[in-house]
Each structure stands twice: as C-alpha cells, then as structure tokens.
Amino acid sequence: MNKSELIASAADAAGMSKSDMNTALDAIVSTITDAVASGEKVSVTDFGNFDHRDNKARKGRNPQTGEEIDIAASKTPRFKAAKKFKDAVNS
C-alpha cells in the first residue's frame, strides 16, 4: 500500500474527502518528525512508539581504498510496535 492508497482507504473509513485526509496525514507525519528530531518520544496508544537512537562517532574503512575514515555521530529514527498492533499483524 502506498501513500495515495492509504489516503483513499483512510478517507473512506473516516468519511472524509481525500484532500482533507491528505492534509491530515501530512500534518501527522510532520508533527511526529519534528517531535522525534527534537528528542521527544511520540506514543500512539495501541500502535507504537516513535523515538530515536543516538549513534556515537566512530572509525570506519572505505571499502574501495581501505582508508580509515571518521563517521560522525548521528541519530537514527526508531519505531517500536505496540503489543496490540503486533497481535493484529500476527493473527
């Protein structure tokens, strides 16, 4: 399912227009992205949690030349599914 299919399905389920659902989905994704980027954890009951993991700076190797390189510290976004969501997927 891609974004347009998701919007169409959710709009039908909620009785909204596709345009309104697209605006709502974009607002939700933007809000979650901004919150996680600023270090907050976002919890959606019965769905899951969005947060980030801090990766430390480290040394690595260029696979083509074998030269040692510095890899900068970074944040990796993470999603952990809630039990109810996992159970629904596995049933």
C-alpha positions as CSV (number, residue, x, y, z in Angstrom):
1,M,0.0,0.0,0.0
2,N,1.4,3.4,-1.0
3,K,0.6,6.8,0.3
4,S,-2.3,7.5,-2.1
5,E,-3.9,4.1,-1.4
6,L,-3.5,4.7,2.4
7,I,-5.2,8.1,2.0
8,A,-8.0,6.7,-0.1
9,S,-8.7,3.9,2.4
10,A,-8.5,6.1,5.5
11,A,-10.7,8.8,3.8
12,D,-13.4,6.1,3.2
13,A,-13.1,4.8,6.7
14,A,-13.4,8.2,8.3
15,G,-16.0,9.6,5.8
16,M,-13.6,12.5,4.8
17,S,-12.5,13.7,1.4
18,K,-9.2,12.5,0.1
19,S,-7.9,16.1,0.1
20,D,-8.7,16.6,3.8
21,M,-7.2,13.2,4.6
22,N,-4.0,14.1,2.7
23,T,-3.7,17.3,4.7
24,A,-4.3,15.4,8.0
25,L,-1.8,12.7,7.1
26,D,0.9,15.3,6.1
27,A,0.3,17.2,9.4
28,I,0.6,14.0,11.5
29,V,3.8,12.9,9.8
30,S,5.3,16.3,10.1
31,T,4.4,16.6,13.7
32,I,5.9,13.2,14.5
33,T,9.0,14.0,12.5
34,D,9.5,17.3,14.3
35,A,9.0,15.8,17.7
36,V,11.4,12.9,17.2
37,A,14.0,15.3,15.6
38,S,13.9,17.5,18.7
39,G,14.4,14.5,21.0
40,E,10.9,13.7,22.1
41,K,9.2,10.3,22.2
42,V,5.9,10.0,20.4
43,S,3.5,7.3,21.7
44,V,0.4,6.3,19.8
45,T,-1.7,4.0,22.0
46,D,-2.2,0.5,20.6
47,F,0.0,1.3,17.6
48,G,3.5,2.0,18.8
49,N,6.3,4.5,19.8
50,F,8.5,6.7,17.7
51,D,11.8,7.9,19.1
52,H,15.5,8.0,18.1
53,R,18.7,6.3,19.0
54,D,22.0,8.1,19.3
55,N,24.9,6.7,17.4
56,K,28.3,7.6,18.6
57,A,31.1,8.9,16.3
58,R,33.4,6.0,15.3
59,K,36.1,5.0,12.9
60,G,35.3,3.1,9.7
61,R,37.0,2.0,6.5
62,N,36.4,3.0,2.9
63,P,35.8,-0.4,1.3
64,Q,37.3,0.6,-2.0
65,T,40.6,2.0,-0.7
66,G,40.8,0.6,2.8
67,E,41.5,4.1,4.0
68,E,40.3,4.8,7.6
69,I,37.6,7.4,7.8
70,D,35.7,9.2,10.6
71,I,32.0,8.5,10.8
72,A,30.2,11.4,12.5
73,A,27.7,10.9,15.4
74,S,24.1,10.7,14.2
75,K,20.5,10.0,15.3
76,T,18.6,7.0,13.9
77,P,14.8,7.2,13.9
78,R,13.2,4.1,15.5
79,F,9.6,2.7,15.7
80,K,8.6,0.1,18.3
81,A,5.3,-1.6,17.6
82,A,2.8,-1.9,20.5
83,K,1.6,-5.4,21.6
84,K,-1.9,-4.9,20.2
85,F,-0.5,-3.9,16.8
86,K,1.8,-6.9,16.8
87,D,-1.0,-9.2,17.7
88,A,-3.2,-7.9,14.9
89,V,-0.4,-8.4,12.4
90,N,0.2,-12.0,13.6
91,S,-3.4,-13.1,13.7
